[in-house]
Amino acid sequence: MLSFRSLLIACACSSASVGCADAAGRFQQFETRRAARDDALGMAGASGAGTGEDCTPPAPNVVQGPALLALETSGGPGAPILFFGVVETPELDGQTSVKYSYKALDTHDRHTEVGDPLFVGPYPIAEDGTFDAPTKEATLPGEADAILPGVPIVSQLTLHGTICGVSDFYCGTVTGNVKSPFNGPTKGQFGLQLVKSLDDLPARPRYGCPEGALAPPLP
């Protein structure tokens, strides 16, 4: 059976290929296997994110600054897509909210910003620290595609995270839909790391709650 990466390559090269005709079915099989893997890893846990029964969201405007968002989806396990920007926690209707403005990073150097600026929020953080942050449908430039370099991705994603207390790392899960280069649902995980600047990014960005969810170093 073709790997999901191979299937995408086949689709990109020939719209008439047999693999493309069965893309939805193959994607669903891949998604099922990935869901089982996520459950085994306890992806919904929040090691490093300060979750727990005693979770208290930070006060408004306490957590803010430059941040790296590393996002992994079922289309490319272990190959996170990176975004750099500024995270804020402004007050919204009497409670703390989360807001993020960012741009994608070139997968070749994880430093060069590419594409249009994107904006998420502000979205309220619940009393237990959880939040849901849907993004608008957007096109990821091919330069930032760590799954199939050079191929743009059109998708709409929602981040489901937890922000408890003051930390330099928060994480959660991802759900959504991809429109191109294939069409189907996707899920995954993300890590949000506060950093000093674009020049101070970790060599192996953490893209999820498990401590071992680390991107491979650049060659």
C-alpha positions, -999 to +999 in steps of 0.1 A: +000+000+000+012+035-009+022+057+021+002+089+024+032+109+013+035+087-018-002+091-025+001+129-024+031+128-048+011+106-072-019+130-071+004+159-078+020+142-107-011+127-124-047+136-117-057+104-135-038+080-113-056+051-096-043+063-062-060+097-066-093+081-074-092+063-040-076+092-021-104+097+003-105+060+013-067+058+017-067+090+038-094+076+061-074+045+066-044+066+075-065+087+098-078+057+117-043+044+123-032+078+134-061+082+159-051+049+175-015+060+178-026+093+194-047+075+220-018+053+229+005+083+233-021+101+255-020+131+231-048+148+250-026+150+280-008+182+286+027+176+299+043+210+302+011+229+298+001+231+334-032+212+331-049+195+360-078+199+384-061+230+400-058+247+366-063+285+368-060+306+336-035+334+338-047+370+344-053+391+313-022+404+295+003+383+317+012+357+290+024+375+259+053+379+235+071+362+206+060+326+201+067+296+179+037+275+169+046+240+158+017+221+143+016+185+133-013+169+113-021+134+103-009+141+068+027+142+080+034+126+114+067+139+129+069+167+103+055+198+119+046+230+101+060+260+119+047+295+124+062+325+142+044+354+156+031+371+188+007+356+214-014+378+236-039+371+264-061+402+264-092+407+285-124+397+268-158+402+285-143+401+319-121+370+314-087+361+298-086+353+261-060+341+237-050+359+205-022+350+180-008+368+150+017+349+129+033+339+096+045+306+083+082+297+083+102+283+054+107+246+061+143+247+047+157+271+073+128+274+099+136+311+100+124+329+068+088+341+071+067+333+041+031+340+030+005+364+043+001+373+080-026+353+098-047+361+128-065+339+154-088+352+181-092+366+205-110+336+219-120+332+256-102+308+279-126+288+301-123+286+338-107+252+335-080+267+312-093+252+279-100+271+247-110+264+211-095+286+185-108+281+149-088+296+121-101+309+089-095+289+057-061+298+045-034+287+020-001+276+034+027+285+010+046+255-005+078+268+010+064+261+045+050+227+037+070+201+057+048+173+045+052+177+007+077+206+002+068+230-025+031+221-025+006+247-011-020+234+014-055+249+017-071+241+050-093+252+079-081+241+114-092+245+150-068+245+179-081+229+211-056+238+239-052+245+276-036+276+292-030+271+329-009+296+349+022+312+335+044+290+314+067+293+283+050+263+267+014+254+260-001+226+239-032+208+226-048+191+197-059+200+162-090+192+141-101+204+108-104+199+071-080+200+042-092+213+008-060+209-013-039+191-024-064+164-012-098+168+003-107+153+037-106+156+075-074+159+095-064+160+131-031+164+150-015+183+178+004+215+184+029+232+207+032+269+214+066+279+227+073+314+239+107+326+228+129+357+229+129+364+192+129+348+157+166+342+162+161+321+193+140+292+181+147+257+194+167+234+172+140+208+176+106+225+180+081+207+202+048+201+184+026+185+210+020+177+246+041+145+248+077+154+258+090+133+229+070+152+202+101+170+188+108+179+152+139+164+137+168+188+135+176+205+103+202+187+081 
